[in-house]
Structure formats: structure tokens, C-alpha cells
Amino acid sequence: MTDLAPEIIGRRVREFRVPEDLLPSEYGVWRDLWVAITPNGLLLDLTGYEITEGVDGTITVKPVIEVTERYKGRELKAWRGALENGIWRTATTGE
């Protein structure tokens, strides 16, 4: 089982020009697509994930989020964890 680090409170942003305008841990809908910026600053397209929207506007994303930034085939930065009810939790160990 994956252990999760302390939580980071995310924030839904309802108005922004482009996804790059979001800050770390923010998320929202852009052109009918859910997008987010992970707590460590990676742009995340949530297409293909199951998104459940709460009555308070927070979201839960399933399955576990995994995103990697690469340059010329080399991994530069990665993030793995969960976004549940607007709360980000970074995975600290593998499954």
C-alpha cells in the first residue's frame, strides 16, 4: 500500500486564461477539460482520470495521479499521489 505525506489544501480556480496561470495545488476547468498544477508545480491534464465533483466545488481524482516531466528522454521532475476532496496527498513509497 502507498503511504501518503501530510496533506496540502488545494484550491479550485474558476476563472483563468490558460492552465499555466494556475499556481501549485490549484485546479479548474479550462475549455471543458479539468487541469491542475501539482503541489511541486507540474501541469496536469486530468483527461482520462475519473473526476468526482463535490457540492462544495472540490474534486476527487481517481485512480492515483502520476505525472512526469521529461526533457530529451530524461526525467526532470515527477509527482505521484492523490487529490481527494480538494486535498493533495503526495505518495511517499511505492505500492
C-alpha positions in Angstrom: 0.0 0.0 0.0 1.1 3.6 -0.7 1.8 5.9 2.2 0.7 9.5 1.8 2.6 12.5 3.1 0.9 15.3 5.0 -1.9 17.0 3.1 -1.8 20.2 1.1 -5.1 22.1 0.7 -5.8 22.7 -2.9 -7.8 25.5 -4.4 -10.3 25.5 -7.2 -9.9 28.4 -9.6 -13.0 29.2 -11.7 -11.5 31.9 -14.0 -8.1 31.8 -15.7 -6.8 32.4 -19.2 -4.6 29.4 -19.6 -3.6 26.4 -17.4 -0.2 27.9 -16.9 -1.9 30.7 -14.9 -2.7 28.3 -12.1 -0.4 28.1 -9.1 0.8 24.9 -7.4 -2.1 22.9 -5.9 -4.7 24.8 -7.9 -7.2 23.1 -10.3 -10.1 24.1 -12.5 -11.8 23.6 -15.8 -10.3 25.1 -19.0 -12.1 24.7 -22.3 -14.2 21.8 -20.9 -11.1 20.0 -19.6 -10.1 19.6 -15.9 -6.5 20.7 -15.4 -4.3 21.2 -12.3 -0.9 22.1 -11.1 0.6 19.5 -8.8 2.0 20.7 -5.4 5.5 20.6 -6.9 4.5 22.7 -9.9 3.8 20.2 -12.8 1.0 20.9 -15.2 -1.5 18.1 -15.2 -4.2 17.3 -17.8 -6.8 15.3 -15.9 -8.3 13.8 -19.1 -8.6 10.0 -18.6 -9.0 10.3 -14.9 -12.3 9.8 -13.1 -13.3 13.2 -11.6 -16.0 13.5 -8.9 -17.1 17.0 -8.1 -18.3 17.7 -4.5 -21.1 20.0 -3.7 -18.5 22.4 -2.3 -16.7 22.6 -5.7 -13.7 20.4 -4.6 -12.8 17.4 -6.7 -11.7 13.8 -6.1 -9.5 12.3 -8.8 -9.2 8.5 -9.4 -7.0 6.5 -9.8 -3.8 7.6 -8.2 -2.3 10.6 -10.1 1.1 10.1 -11.7 2.8 12.8 -13.8 6.4 13.1 -15.1 8.1 16.0 -16.8 10.8 14.8 -19.3 13.3 16.6 -21.4 15.1 14.7 -24.2 14.1 11.4 -22.6 15.4 12.3 -19.1 13.1 12.6 -16.2 13.3 16.0 -14.7 10.6 16.0 -12.1 7.7 13.8 -11.1 4.7 13.7 -8.8 2.6 10.8 -7.6 -0.2 10.9 -5.1 -3.9 11.6 -4.6 -6.3 14.5 -4.9 -9.3 13.8 -2.6 -12.0 16.4 -1.8 -9.6 19.1 -2.8 -6.8 17.9 -0.6 -3.5 16.8 -2.3 -1.5 14.0 -0.7 1.9 13.1 -2.0 2.8 9.3 -2.1 5.9 8.6 -0.1 6.5 5.0 -1.0 5.6 2.6 -3.8 2.7 0.1 -3.7 
